[in-house]
């Protein structure tokens, strides 16, 4: 708890949080804002149940898997 408190006080992303999210060199405030934008994007996709015309690739947790899936779906359709 002391380490967590110290990291939060210094505006650093706690390592225990990164373990479950994604690595970033951003400070805590920017990292949290970025993570909220990613969650909003995923929630919008879930509600629409379709792939949007424009995708914020760097907002994905694993962009390579997304691109591979898109290529596979396109190849099957064509």
PyMOL commands that set and color helices and strands:
alter all, ss='L'
color gray80, all
select helices_A, chain A and resi 2-9+15-18+28-48+57-59+63-77
alter helices_A, ss='H'
color red, helices_A
deselect
rebuild
show_as cartoon
